[in-house]
Amino acid sequence: MTSAKKSATLRVARRSSSFGMLLVCCLLALFVTPEANTIIERPSRPSPEAYWYQRAQLASKEAGLALGADIQLTPEESLVNNHLMELKRNELESGFDNPYSFAPSRHFFEVLEQINKSPLFRFIRTMPKGAVLHAHDTALASTAVIVNATYQDHLWQKGNFTSDQDPEFRFSRSIPSNGDGWELVRSVRARTGSDRYDEQIERLFSLYEPDPNSVYRSINDVWNRFARLFLALEPIVTYRPVWETYFREALREFHEDNVMYLEFRGLLPTLYDLDGNTYTPEEVIEIYQKVTKEFKDTHPRFAGTKFIYAPLRFADNKTVEQYINLAEQLHLQYGDYVVGFDLVGQEDTGPPLKNFIDQLLSLPSSINFLFHAGETNWHGMPTDENLLDAVMLGTKRIGHGYALLKHPILMERVWRRGICIEINPVSNQVLKLVADNRNHPASVLFTHDFPVVVSSDDPSFWRASPLSHDFYIAFLGIASAHQDLRLLKKLALNSLQYSLMSEREKAAAEAMFHESWDEFIHSQVRLLSSERSNRTRV
């Protein structure tokens, strides 16, 4: 072996072992103490000059490990980065002086309007962000899309908007047959007033509360409301004309938020129409494919969508067996579109993955697992141990992985295998895992070039943008104050790299991303130049 090859091999070996060594050193520092009579040799204090040199070296080494540190910025990107970091420092310094004003440390609902006015958020909004790899089918499009759906003919309502019970909805040519109390929505709206009725719909189909910490006292409170929301929404969105419109509008909103690709999870519910027809899971998949193709034809820089079959984890073994059979069937028919399998629902109250090991192991290895796991604050409980089973089952990505830092061996294995962690900052806060995003465990993952992507989970239900709000929270609240444009670019590139597109599709998507990214950088440079010229004239 040549000396050059030996050096390259050593570099790879050092890098591959660095994470493991980091964990070992941390554990040794925590648990290994010297004997009382052991003489410890300590280095003499350095000179001030040596101290500052060594300090700079230490800080540089740490920064060199961070997510995005491997990206080299062009001169134009560096100009834009200077502007970006000025925006970031302004918010950090303001928050440091007045912690209550720092948006990522407050509940998202309390500071939503503040974030929307932020120059940093507006910058992120216009930036190409790659893909969303973790989102759910009936929580993609904004509540405005649902409000519009309630203006369609033949929609009936049973019950009023009350705090303890949600109204029922159903599309039908005649009054629904399951009991009395039904009234056409157009009649309810006329009696209530359009503006007032629309406000009630927006409130019903969102978790948003002006005082969220009082309304949602525990994780179960917010999850119970979350589940009710899905149940009330289902009869509206599963009406086939609405289903198509909803998905099409979701793609439009994601595209306008500069998201170019979407991998989303769904239950494949039974759709219906006014003629009494129902639609099979295969027909639902074909609707997704049809709408995606139509959207791509008119938006050439949109790379497409793929689907992850993700039924509810609240099931017995017999039901999970049915899930498995459908997953295999869909894989055979739509293997290039239905790209994975997951189980969804609140982990703390649902059956753990270990209950279904035999059924899951029966699936062919060509079906990708993409498990929700570790979406919990508990340690050592069955929910927390879903991480163990997800990794052992060979999951390609982990949804949330919030509890991963409590498992050093699993953490190292995840890193070595390149298992991507799908973090969802806004979701984690709204669903009561973290109160202050400065304490989000993903902060540690960002310090060591971990395989991480940022996604949005259920943006519609927290009145968030398809991805920009999550990027903002991640960049300002979770990442180091020193992490810059390289982090944002790395997160976008990761979202394409860790997607389940084919290699050919990835190459095409990355080419589209770089084209959009370069145009974004050029436009920012022109904008900055124009602003400087205006200031000079003044």
C-alpha positions as CSV (number, residue, x, y, z in Angstrom):
1,M,0.0,0.0,0.0
2,T,1.4,3.4,-0.9
3,S,2.0,6.0,1.8
4,A,-0.8,8.2,0.3
5,K,-3.3,5.3,0.6
6,K,-2.1,4.6,4.1
7,S,-2.7,8.2,5.1
8,A,-6.1,8.2,3.6
9,T,-7.0,5.0,5.3
10,L,-5.9,6.4,8.7
11,R,-7.9,9.5,8.2
12,V,-11.0,7.5,7.5
13,A,-10.3,5.3,10.5
14,R,-9.8,8.2,12.8
15,R,-13.0,9.9,11.7
16,S,-15.0,6.6,11.9
17,S,-13.8,6.1,15.5
18,S,-14.0,9.7,16.6
19,F,-17.7,9.6,17.7
20,G,-17.1,6.4,19.6
21,M,-14.1,7.8,21.3
22,L,-16.1,10.9,22.2
23,L,-18.7,8.8,24.0
24,V,-16.0,6.7,25.7
25,C,-14.2,9.8,27.0
26,C,-17.5,11.2,28.3
27,L,-18.3,8.0,30.1
28,L,-14.8,7.8,31.6
29,A,-15.0,11.3,32.8
30,L,-18.3,10.6,34.5
31,F,-17.6,7.2,36.0
32,V,-13.9,6.6,36.5
33,T,-12.3,8.4,39.5
34,P,-8.8,8.0,40.7
35,E,-7.8,6.3,43.9
36,A,-7.5,8.6,46.9
37,N,-3.7,8.1,47.2
38,T,-3.0,8.4,43.4
39,I,-0.7,11.2,42.5
40,I,-2.1,13.1,39.5
41,E,0.4,14.9,37.4
42,R,-1.0,18.2,36.2
43,P,0.6,20.4,33.6
44,S,2.0,23.7,34.7
45,R,0.0,26.8,33.9
46,P,0.8,28.0,30.4
47,S,1.9,31.5,29.5
48,P,-0.9,33.9,28.5
49,E,0.3,33.6,24.9
50,A,0.2,29.8,25.0
51,Y,-3.1,29.8,26.7
52,W,-4.9,31.9,24.0
53,Y,-3.3,29.8,21.3
54,Q,-4.4,26.5,22.9
55,R,-7.9,27.9,23.5
56,A,-8.2,28.9,19.8
57,Q,-7.0,25.4,18.8
58,L,-9.6,23.7,21.1
59,A,-12.4,25.9,19.8
60,S,-11.4,25.3,16.2
61,K,-11.3,21.5,16.7
62,E,-14.8,21.6,18.2
63,A,-16.2,23.8,15.5
64,G,-14.6,21.5,12.9
65,L,-16.8,18.6,14.0
66,A,-20.1,20.5,13.7
67,L,-22.9,19.8,11.2
68,G,-22.0,21.8,8.1
69,A,-18.4,22.3,8.9
70,D,-17.4,20.4,5.8
71,I,-19.0,22.9,3.4
72,Q,-16.8,25.5,1.8
73,L,-18.6,28.8,1.0
74,T,-18.0,30.6,-2.2
75,P,-17.1,34.4,-2.0
76,E,-20.8,35.2,-2.8
77,E,-22.0,32.8,-0.2
78,S,-19.6,34.4,2.3
79,L,-21.2,37.8,1.6
80,V,-24.7,36.4,2.2
81,N,-23.4,34.6,5.3
82,N,-22.2,37.8,6.8
83,H,-25.7,39.3,6.4
84,L,-27.3,36.1,7.8
85,M,-25.1,36.1,10.8
86,E,-25.8,39.7,11.5
87,L,-29.5,38.8,11.6
88,K,-28.9,35.9,13.8
89,R,-26.7,37.8,16.2
90,N,-29.3,40.6,16.5
91,E,-31.9,38.1,17.8
92,L,-29.4,36.2,20.0
93,E,-28.1,39.4,21.6
94,S,-31.6,40.8,22.1
95,G,-32.6,37.5,23.7
96,F,-29.4,37.4,25.9
97,D,-30.3,40.8,27.2
98,N,-34.0,40.0,27.6
99,P,-34.5,36.2,27.7
100,Y,-38.3,36.6,27.6
101,S,-38.0,38.1,24.2
102,F,-36.1,35.2,22.7
103,A,-38.6,33.3,20.5
104,P,-37.1,29.8,20.6
105,S,-37.3,29.8,24.4
106,R,-41.0,30.5,24.4
107,H,-44.0,28.4,23.4
108,F,-44.4,28.6,19.6
109,F,-48.0,29.7,19.9
110,E,-47.0,32.7,22.1
111,V,-44.4,34.0,19.7
112,L,-45.8,33.0,16.3
113,E,-46.6,36.6,15.2
114,Q,-43.2,37.7,16.5
115,I,-41.4,35.1,14.5
116,N,-43.4,36.0,11.3
117,K,-42.1,39.6,11.6
118,S,-38.5,38.5,12.1
119,P,-36.0,39.4,9.3
120,L,-34.1,36.2,10.0
121,F,-37.3,34.2,9.5
122,R,-38.0,36.1,6.2
123,F,-34.5,35.2,5.0
124,I,-35.1,31.5,5.8
125,R,-38.5,31.6,4.1
126,T,-37.0,32.6,0.8
127,M,-34.1,30.1,1.0
128,P,-34.2,26.7,-0.8
129,K,-34.6,24.1,1.9
130,G,-34.5,20.8,0.1
131,A,-37.0,18.2,1.2
132,V,-39.5,17.4,4.0
133,L,-39.0,13.8,5.1
134,H,-41.3,13.7,8.0
135,A,-44.9,14.9,7.6
136,H,-48.4,13.4,7.8
137,D,-51.0,13.3,5.0
138,T,-53.9,15.1,6.7
139,A,-51.8,17.7,8.4
140,L,-50.0,19.1,5.4
141,A,-52.1,21.9,4.0
142,S,-53.0,25.0,6.0
143,T,-56.3,25.5,7.8
144,A,-57.3,27.9,5.0
145,V,-57.6,24.9,2.7
146,I,-60.0,23.3,5.2
147,V,-62.0,26.4,5.5
148,N,-62.4,26.6,1.7
149,A,-63.5,22.9,1.7
150,T,-66.4,23.7,4.0
151,Y,-67.8,26.0,1.3
152,Q,-68.4,23.0,-1.0
153,D,-72.0,21.8,-1.6
154,H,-73.5,18.9,0.2
155,L,-71.5,19.2,3.5
156,W,-73.6,18.5,6.6
157,Q,-72.8,19.2,10.2
158,K,-74.1,17.6,13.4
159,G,-73.5,19.3,16.7
160,N,-72.0,22.7,17.7
161,F,-68.5,24.0,18.4
162,T,-68.1,23.4,22.2
163,S,-65.2,22.8,24.4
164,D,-66.0,19.2,25.3
165,Q,-67.4,17.8,22.0
166,D,-66.5,18.6,18.4
167,P,-69.2,18.7,15.6
168,E,-69.4,15.8,13.1
169,F,-69.2,16.4,9.4
170,R,-70.3,14.4,6.3
171,F,-70.7,15.1,2.6
172,S,-73.9,13.7,1.3
173,R,-76.6,14.5,-1.2
174,S,-79.3,14.0,1.4
175,I,-79.4,14.1,5.2
176,P,-77.0,11.5,6.6
177,S,-78.8,8.4,7.8
178,N,-77.0,8.0,11.2
179,G,-79.4,9.9,13.4
180,D,-81.1,13.3,13.8
181,G,-79.5,16.7,14.3
182,W,-77.8,17.1,10.9
183,E,-77.9,20.5,9.1
184,L,-76.3,21.7,6.0
185,V,-73.1,23.7,6.7
186,R,-74.2,26.5,4.4
187,S,-77.3,27.0,6.7
188,V,-75.2,26.9,9.8
189,R,-72.8,29.4,8.3
190,A,-75.6,31.7,7.2
191,R,-77.0,31.7,10.7
192,T,-73.6,32.2,12.4
193,G,-72.1,34.6,10.0
194,S,-69.3,33.6,7.5
195,D,-66.5,35.3,9.4
196,R,-67.5,33.8,12.7
197,Y,-68.0,30.3,11.3
198,D,-64.7,30.4,9.5
199,E,-63.0,31.3,12.8
200,Q,-64.6,28.4,14.5
201,I,-63.4,26.0,11.7
202,E,-59.9,27.4,12.0
203,R,-59.9,26.9,15.8
204,L,-61.4,23.4,15.5
205,F,-58.7,22.2,13.1
206,S,-55.7,23.6,14.9
207,L,-54.0,23.1,18.3
208,Y,-53.3,26.8,18.5
209,E,-54.2,28.5,21.8
210,P,-53.2,32.0,22.9
211,D,-52.3,30.6,26.4
212,P,-51.1,27.1,25.5
213,N,-49.3,26.4,28.8
214,S,-52.6,26.8,30.7
215,V,-54.7,24.8,28.3
216,Y,-52.3,22.0,27.8
217,R,-50.9,21.1,31.2
218,S,-49.4,17.7,30.2
219,I,-48.4,15.8,27.1
220,N,-51.7,13.7,27.4
221,D,-53.8,16.9,27.3
222,V,-52.4,18.0,24.0
223,W,-52.3,14.5,22.5
224,N,-56.0,14.0,23.4
225,R,-56.9,17.2,21.6
226,F,-54.6,16.2,18.7
227,A,-56.5,12.9,18.3
228,R,-59.9,14.6,18.4
229,L,-58.7,17.0,15.7
230,F,-57.9,14.1,13.3
231,L,-61.2,12.4,14.0
232,A,-63.2,15.6,13.3
233,L,-61.2,16.3,10.1
234,E,-61.3,12.8,8.6
235,P,-64.9,12.9,7.1
236,I,-64.1,16.2,5.4
237,V,-60.8,15.4,3.8
238,T,-61.7,11.8,2.9
239,Y,-64.4,13.1,0.6
240,R,-62.6,12.3,-2.7
241,P,-62.9,15.8,-4.4
242,V,-61.6,17.4,-1.2
243,W,-58.8,14.8,-0.8
244,E,-57.4,15.7,-4.3
245,T,-57.8,19.4,-3.7
246,Y,-56.2,19.2,-0.3
247,F,-53.1,17.3,-1.5
248,R,-52.7,19.6,-4.5
249,E,-52.9,22.7,-2.3
250,A,-50.4,21.1,0.1
251,L,-47.9,20.7,-2.7
252,R,-48.5,24.3,-3.7
253,E,-47.9,25.6,-0.1
254,F,-44.7,23.4,0.3
255,H,-43.4,24.6,-3.0
256,E,-44.1,28.3,-2.1
257,D,-42.1,27.7,1.1
258,N,-39.2,26.6,-1.1
259,V,-39.5,22.9,-0.4
260,M,-38.8,20.8,-3.5
261,Y,-39.6,17.3,-2.4
262,L,-41.9,15.6,0.0
263,E,-41.8,12.1,1.7
264,F,-45.0,11.9,3.8
265,R,-46.6,9.3,6.0
266,G,-50.2,8.3,5.7
267,L,-52.8,5.8,6.9
268,L,-54.5,5.3,3.5
269,P,-58.1,5.9,4.8
270,T,-61.1,4.8,2.8
271,L,-62.3,7.7,0.6
272,Y,-65.9,8.2,-0.4
273,D,-68.1,10.2,-2.8
274,L,-71.7,11.3,-3.2
275,D,-72.6,8.2,-5.2
276,G,-71.8,5.8,-2.4
277,N,-68.5,4.7,-3.9
278,T,-65.5,4.0,-1.7
279,Y,-61.9,3.9,-2.8
280,T,-59.2,1.3,-2.1
281,P,-55.7,2.0,-0.7
282,E,-54.4,1.3,-4.2
283,E,-56.7,4.0,-5.7
284,V,-55.6,6.5,-3.0
285,I,-52.0,5.9,-4.0
286,E,-52.9,6.5,-7.6
287,I,-54.5,9.8,-6.6
288,Y,-51.2,10.8,-5.0
289,Q,-49.3,9.9,-8.0
290,K,-51.7,11.6,-10.4
291,V,-51.7,14.9,-8.5
292,T,-47.9,14.8,-8.0
293,K,-47.4,14.3,-11.8
294,E,-49.8,17.2,-12.6
295,F,-48.0,19.4,-10.1
296,K,-44.5,18.5,-11.4
297,D,-45.6,19.2,-15.0
298,T,-46.4,22.8,-14.1
299,H,-43.5,23.2,-11.5
300,P,-40.4,21.9,-13.1
301,R,-38.2,22.5,-10.0
302,F,-40.4,20.3,-7.8
303,A,-38.8,16.9,-7.5
304,G,-41.9,15.0,-6.5
305,T,-43.3,13.0,-3.6
306,K,-43.1,9.5,-2.2
307,F,-45.3,7.8,0.3
308,I,-44.6,6.0,3.6
309,Y,-47.4,3.6,4.7
310,A,-47.9,4.4,8.4
311,P,-51.0,3.0,10.1
312,L,-51.8,3.5,13.7
313,R,-49.8,1.7,16.3
314,F,-52.9,1.3,18.5
315,A,-53.6,-2.2,17.2
316,D,-53.6,-5.8,18.2
317,N,-51.4,-8.4,16.5
318,K,-54.1,-9.5,14.1
319,T,-54.6,-5.9,12.8
320,V,-50.9,-5.4,12.5
321,E,-50.8,-8.6,10.4
322,Q,-53.3,-6.9,8.1
323,Y,-51.0,-3.9,7.9
324,I,-48.1,-6.1,7.0
325,N,-50.1,-7.8,4.2
326,L,-51.1,-4.4,2.7
327,A,-47.6,-3.1,3.0
328,E,-46.3,-6.1,1.0
329,Q,-49.0,-5.7,-1.6
330,L,-48.3,-2.0,-2.1
331,H,-44.6,-2.7,-2.3
332,L,-45.2,-5.1,-5.1
333,Q,-47.5,-2.7,-7.1
334,Y,-45.9,0.7,-6.3
335,G,-42.4,-0.1,-5.1
336,D,-40.9,3.1,-6.6
337,Y,-43.5,5.3,-4.9
338,V,-44.5,3.5,-1.6
339,V,-41.1,3.6,-0.1
340,G,-41.5,2.6,3.5
341,F,-43.4,1.4,6.5
342,D,-44.0,2.9,10.0
343,L,-46.4,2.8,12.9
344,V,-47.7,6.2,14.2
345,G,-49.6,7.6,17.2
346,Q,-48.6,8.7,20.7
347,E,-45.8,6.4,21.7
348,D,-46.3,6.8,25.5
349,T,-49.9,5.4,25.3
350,G,-49.5,3.0,22.4
351,P,-48.1,-0.5,22.2
352,P,-44.3,-0.6,21.8
353,L,-42.6,-1.9,18.7
354,K,-41.4,-5.0,20.7
355,N,-45.1,-6.3,20.6
356,F,-44.9,-6.7,16.9
357,I,-41.4,-8.0,16.3
358,D,-42.5,-11.3,14.6
359,Q,-44.8,-9.6,12.1
360,L,-42.2,-6.9,11.3
361,L,-39.4,-9.4,10.8
362,S,-41.7,-11.2,8.3
363,L,-41.6,-8.2,5.9
364,P,-39.0,-8.5,3.0
365,S,-35.9,-6.5,3.5
366,S,-36.6,-4.5,0.4
367,I,-39.4,-2.7,2.4
368,N,-37.7,0.2,4.3
369,F,-38.6,0.8,7.9
370,L,-38.8,4.4,9.0
371,F,-40.0,4.2,12.6
372,H,-41.2,6.8,14.9
373,A,-39.1,6.1,18.0
374,G,-38.0,7.9,21.1
375,E,-40.7,10.6,20.9
376,T,-40.7,10.7,24.7
377,N,-39.2,12.3,27.8
378,W,-39.2,8.9,29.7
379,H,-36.1,6.9,30.2
380,G,-36.1,3.1,30.4
381,M,-39.9,2.9,29.8
382,P,-41.3,0.8,26.9
383,T,-41.7,4.0,24.8
384,D,-38.1,4.9,25.2
385,E,-37.0,1.4,24.3
386,N,-38.7,1.7,20.9
387,L,-35.3,3.2,19.9
388,L,-33.7,-0.1,20.6
389,D,-36.1,-2.1,18.5
390,A,-36.1,0.5,15.7
391,V,-32.3,0.2,15.3
392,M,-32.3,-3.6,15.6
393,L,-35.0,-3.8,13.0
394,G,-32.8,-1.9,10.6
395,T,-34.7,1.4,10.3
396,K,-33.4,3.7,7.6
397,R,-34.5,6.8,9.5
398,I,-35.9,7.5,13.0
399,G,-38.8,9.8,13.4
400,H,-38.0,12.3,16.2
401,G,-35.4,10.2,18.1
402,Y,-35.9,12.7,20.9
403,A,-34.6,10.3,23.6
404,L,-31.6,9.1,21.7
405,L,-29.0,10.9,23.8
406,K,-29.9,8.8,26.8
407,H,-28.6,5.7,24.9
408,P,-24.9,6.1,24.2
409,I,-24.4,2.7,22.6
410,L,-27.5,3.2,20.4
411,M,-26.3,6.7,19.6
412,E,-23.0,5.4,18.3
413,R,-24.6,2.7,16.3
414,V,-27.1,5.2,14.7
415,W,-24.1,7.4,13.8
416,R,-22.0,4.6,12.4
417,R,-24.9,3.2,10.3
418,G,-25.9,6.6,9.0
419,I,-29.4,6.3,10.3
420,C,-30.9,9.7,9.8
421,I,-32.7,11.4,12.7
422,E,-35.8,13.4,11.6
423,I,-36.1,16.2,14.1
424,N,-39.3,18.3,14.2
425,P,-38.6,21.2,16.6
426,V,-42.0,22.9,16.6
427,S,-43.8,19.6,17.0
428,N,-41.6,18.6,19.9
429,Q,-42.5,21.8,21.7
430,V,-46.2,21.9,20.9
431,L,-46.5,18.2,21.9
432,K,-44.9,19.0,25.3
433,L,-41.5,17.3,25.0
434,V,-39.4,20.5,25.3
435,A,-40.4,23.9,26.7
436,D,-37.2,25.8,25.7
437,N,-35.6,24.9,22.4
438,R,-32.2,25.8,23.7
439,N,-32.5,22.6,25.7
440,H,-33.5,20.4,22.7
441,P,-31.4,17.3,22.5
442,A,-30.7,17.8,18.8
443,S,-28.3,20.6,19.9
444,V,-25.8,17.8,20.6
445,L,-26.4,16.1,17.3
446,F,-25.7,19.4,15.5
447,T,-22.2,19.6,17.2
448,H,-21.0,16.4,15.6
449,D,-22.1,16.2,12.0
450,F,-24.8,13.7,12.9
451,P,-27.1,12.4,10.1
452,V,-29.9,14.9,10.8
453,V,-32.7,16.5,8.8
454,V,-35.3,19.1,10.0
455,S,-38.9,18.5,9.2
456,S,-42.3,19.8,10.2
457,D,-44.5,16.8,11.2
458,D,-48.0,18.3,11.2
459,P,-47.5,22.0,10.3
460,S,-51.1,22.7,9.6
461,F,-52.2,21.9,13.2
462,W,-49.8,24.5,14.7
463,R,-50.4,27.2,12.1
464,A,-46.8,26.8,10.9
465,S,-45.3,27.2,7.5
466,P,-44.5,23.9,5.7
467,L,-40.8,24.0,6.8
468,S,-39.5,27.6,7.4
469,H,-40.6,27.9,11.1
470,D,-38.9,24.6,11.9
471,F,-35.7,25.8,10.2
472,Y,-35.9,29.1,12.1
473,I,-36.2,27.4,15.5
474,A,-33.4,24.9,14.6
475,F,-31.0,27.5,13.4
476,L,-31.6,30.2,16.1
477,G,-32.6,28.1,19.1
478,I,-31.0,24.6,18.7
479,A,-27.8,25.2,16.8
480,S,-24.7,26.9,18.2
481,A,-24.6,30.7,17.9
482,H,-21.5,30.1,15.7
483,Q,-23.3,27.8,13.2
484,D,-24.0,29.7,10.0
485,L,-25.1,29.4,6.4
486,R,-23.2,26.1,6.1
487,L,-25.5,24.5,8.6
488,L,-28.6,25.6,6.6
489,K,-27.2,24.4,3.3
490,K,-26.1,21.1,5.0
491,L,-29.6,20.5,6.3
492,A,-31.1,21.0,2.9
493,L,-28.5,18.7,1.2
494,N,-29.1,16.1,4.0
495,S,-32.8,16.1,3.3
496,L,-32.1,14.9,-0.3
497,Q,-29.2,12.6,0.6
498,Y,-31.3,10.7,3.3
499,S,-34.4,10.6,1.2
500,L,-35.6,7.3,-0.4
501,M,-35.4,8.6,-3.9
502,S,-33.4,6.4,-6.3
503,E,-29.8,7.4,-7.0
504,R,-30.9,8.8,-10.4
505,E,-33.7,10.8,-8.8
506,K,-31.4,12.1,-6.1
507,A,-28.8,13.3,-8.6
508,A,-31.5,15.1,-10.5
509,A,-33.0,16.7,-7.3
510,E,-29.5,17.8,-6.1
511,A,-28.8,19.4,-9.5
512,M,-32.2,21.3,-9.2
513,F,-31.3,22.3,-5.6
514,H,-27.9,23.7,-6.5
515,E,-29.5,25.7,-9.4
516,S,-32.1,27.1,-7.0
517,W,-29.5,27.7,-4.3
518,D,-27.1,29.6,-6.7
519,E,-30.0,31.8,-7.9
520,F,-31.0,32.5,-4.3
521,I,-27.4,33.5,-3.4
522,H,-27.1,35.7,-6.5
523,S,-30.4,37.4,-5.6
524,Q,-29.3,38.0,-2.0
525,V,-26.0,39.6,-3.2
526,R,-27.9,41.9,-5.6
527,L,-30.3,42.9,-2.7
528,L,-27.4,43.6,-0.4
529,S,-25.6,45.6,-3.0
530,S,-28.7,47.6,-3.7
531,E,-29.2,48.3,0.0
532,R,-25.6,49.5,0.3
533,S,-26.0,51.8,-2.6
534,N,-29.2,53.3,-1.1
535,R,-27.4,53.9,2.2
536,T,-24.5,55.5,0.4
537,R,-26.8,57.9,-1.5
538,V,-28.6,58.9,1.8
